[in-house]
Amino acid sequence: MPKKIALLSGGCRSQVPEGFDLYVGIDRACLWLLDQELPLDLAIGDFDSVTAEELKQIRQQASRLIQAPSQKDDTDTELAVKTVLRQYPQAQLTIYGAFGGRLDHALSNIFLPSDPGIAPFMGQISLVDEQNVISYLPAGRHQIFPVERMAYVSFMTEAIAPLTITGAKYELTPGNYFQKKIYSSNEFSHQAIEVSLDEGYLIVIQSKDKT
């Protein structure tokens, strides 16, 4: 059975559930993992957002630590994803804290599959916070099922390619097609939604209003 791995990115401020096979702290999020008394199986990043004393604490408590140079081609989250997938290529990755920090980091996280080293694994990655669950689908025909407690489903195409949506409350077909970057605020209609995309990949966002 594929391993279930939680990765905590720098913007993580939410409670992370127990039950994962491995926990990975990315840069400052290592401290958040430790605060929740969860295992720090891997600490990774350039650690430019922690003090020397905090880094010492991370070193002492991490089962494994990888410190990258601050000048690198990947963000800390991209580096963590690639590192984990090299070791566990079949793993299911759930990333927490992907949206809670800098906007450029949030966008890098949302478009993770645009990295050629991550693209083949896009179907194994999800980004989660209290209001949103993001998943990815490569070009082709797919069925999408609702995530519990999420009220809406939206679709963002990475490429400029026609998208077909059937089985949803609001369908998008060749008969009513219009080009947008993101098709927001759709809903499930008591059945799976079927989507079809000719090229690129599809970002699926299931979300709910803040309560």
N, C-alpha and C positions, 0 to 999 in steps of 0.2 A: 504494500500500500504506500502511495507517495507520502512523503513527510509534509506536515503542515507547519509552515514557518511564519512567524510574526516578525515583521521588521518595523521598528519605530523610527520615524524620521524626526527631524528637528522641531517640527511644529506640533508634536504630539502633546496634547493636554487631556486626553480622554482615558478612561479606564480601559485597560487592555485585558481581555478575558484570559482565563487559564485554559489549559487543554491543548496548547500548541506543543509540537515536538521540540522546537527550538525557538529561542528568542534572540533577535539581533538588534542591538542598539546602534543607531547611526549618530555619531558625534554627540551633541549635548543630550540627545534622547536616551543615552545610556543612563544618565542620572534619573530620568523619569522611570525607567525600568527598575532601577534599584529602589527608588522611593516606593514602588508598588510591591516590593519584595518578590519580584519575579526573577527567574534565572537570567543572567547576562552571559549567554553562551558564546556570543561573538560581539565584540565592540569594534566598530570600524569608522573611519573618517579621518579628516586632517586635524580634528580637535582644536580648531582655531576659535571655537566659541566657548571653550571651558578654560578655567584658571588652571595654573600648575597644580594646585592642591586638589582640584576636582579630577584632573587627569590622573593624579596619583591614586585617588580612590577608585577610579575606573580600572586602572591597571591591576590593582589589588583584587578586585572582585570579578573581573571578566575571566571566563575560562580561556578565551583566546582574544587577542587584540591585534588589529592591523591598523597602523598609523600611516596614512598616505601623505605625500607632500601637498602643501596648500595650492601649488601651481600644478594643475593636472587637467586632462581633457574631460574627465567625468565629474559630475556632481557627486557628493558623498552618497546620495541615494542610488544613483546609477552604479557607482562602484560597489555598493553593498549588494544590489540585485545581481550584478554580474558575478561577484565572488560567490554568493550563495548558489547560483545556478550552475556554476562550474563544478561545485562539489555535489549538488543535489539536482541534477537536470530534470528530474520528474516531479520536483516539489511543487506544492501549491503555496504561493506567496501572498500574504495579506499585509499590506502596508498601512500603518497608522500614522497620522500626523502629516500627511502629504500636502495638506491645504492650509495649515495653520500658521505658516511663517511668511517669508518673503514671497511676493507675487512671482518673481522670476523662477524661484524654486518650485512654487506650486505648478506653474505651467510646464516646467521641465518634468515634473512628476506625472502630470496628466498625459503628456506625450512621450512617456517612457518607450513605447514600442517603435518610435521613430529612430531609435538607436539600433543599428543593424545587429549588434550583439545581443539585444534583448528581444527583437522582433519575433524570432521563432518561438519564443516562450510566452507570447502575449496572453494566450488563453489560460495561463496558469497564474496570472497576476490580478489582484484586485486592490483597490485603494478605498479605505474605509474611514469614515468618522461618524459622529452621532446622526448626521442628516443625510449622508451620501454614501453610496456604494458605486464605484466605477469598475467596470470590467471591459475587456477588449475582445473583438472578433476580427479575424482576417477576412479578406475578400472571399465571397462565396455566399451560400444560403445557410441561414442558421435559425434556430428557435431560441427565444428568450423567455425565461420564466420569472415570475415576480419574486423579489426579495421581501421577506417578512417585515412588516411595519413600514415599508416604503410605499408612498402613495402615487408617485409620478415616475415616468420613465422618459428619458430624453436621449437623443441620438446626435452624435457629432462625427462627421466624416473627416478623416485626415486628408484624403485626396479630393479633388474636384471630380467626383464621379456620381452618377445617378444612384440613388438609394430607393429601395422599395420597402414599405412597411405595411404588412397586412395582419389582420387579427387584432389590431389595437383599436382604441376608441376613435382615433383619428388616423385613417389610413393614408399612405402616400403611394400612389401607383402611377404608371405612365399616363393615365387619364387625367390626373390632377397634379402632376409633378411640378414643383417649383424649387429652385436652387437656393439653399441656405447653408451656412456653415454648421448651425446647430438647430435641430428640430426639438423644441422644448415642450415640457408640460403635457406630454401624452400620458395615457393611462391604459392599463390592462383592461380587457373586456371579457373576463371569465374564460380565458383560453390563453394558450401560449401565443406570443407575438412572433411572426416570421419576418425576418429581414433578409434583404439580398443586396449585395454591393459588388460592383464589377472589379474595383481595384482599390489599393490602399488598405486601410483598416477602419473599423468602426469603434468609437468610444461610446459605451452604453452607461448612462448615468441614471441610477435609481435613487430617488430622493424623497424627502418629506419636509414639510414646513417646520420651523422651529417652534417648540412648545414651551 
